[in-house]
Amino acid sequence: MLVAFALSACSSGNDDQKSAEALACLSYGDEGRVADAAVLAGLASPGTSPGTVRVGGRDESPRVWRSSNPTPFASACAIVVSANKLDAGSSEGASSGGSIWTVLWPLVAGAALTLVTTFATTGWSQRMAEARRHSAALRAAAADYAAEVDLFMAAATNPDQPEPAEGELGARRRKLRQVLDETPRPLRIDAPATAGRLLGDGPIGRDLASGWSGREVRSRTSPRATAVDAAVTQLRSAVVAITTAQERPLRAAARRLLTTTRATPRPRKATI
């Protein structure tokens, strides 16, 4: 309700009134006060020169600012006009001051709302940018490791070839584990822990490169080779779950809520 009130108050007034206010702000030496009001209300950044605001990497006078950004200019100008009325009517008593404050309060509330919205949007944008960067790094590291596992397993399950060396397996596994450990918390999903177990003591973990000397395991259909294939599939699914939860947090939260709701049995009504 406060939001609607503030926004409606900031946009109130007809065009003639706004034009008259703009004329007053630009005609009687109030340009500097307009710039000050804009900065104090969070409508613009301070310019490098007195009486200016910073817009798009350059200083603009209030007169130029009115042309490039008419809406924030109008809000700043309205604050100056109201302040001038307050100064002129200060000798009329507290009732006059109260009526002026009634005019100023919606403007201040609207400016504060704009400021909070800007901060919230900026914070969310930064968080999503970091999530996308981490997701890209996680996908790349997982793809590199899965490709190295495939190459290793092609040699490990061929009994006509020498037992394969670890090669790049260890380095790529450690890289993937490092990126996985950098996953922002909390994601409220099991995928990071699942991937961690697979890369630790799991079939594609630290001991993957050892124990392939016996001919009974050097077959693509051996239990161990089958377990490795299943673990790679699990790893890919875990990476998809992590990146989806990071890049689409609202959808992931809704999915968790829906899953929890379906899994929770409804209490039966008592019968008499």
Secondary structure, 3 states (H helix, E strand, C coil): CHHHHHHHHHCCCCHHHHHHHHHHHHHCCCHHHHHHHHHHCCCCEECCCCCCEEECCEEECHHHHHHHCHHHHHHHHHHHHHHHHHHHCHHHCHHHHHHHHHHHHHHHHHHHHHHHHHHHHHHHHHHHHHHHHHHHHHHHHHHHHHHHHHHHHHHHCCCCCCCCCCCCHHHHHHHHHHHHHCCCCCCCCCHHHHHHHHHCCCCCCCCCCCCCCCCCCCCCCCHHHHHHHHHHHHHHHHHHHHHHHHHCHHHHHHHHHHHHHHHCCCCCCCCC
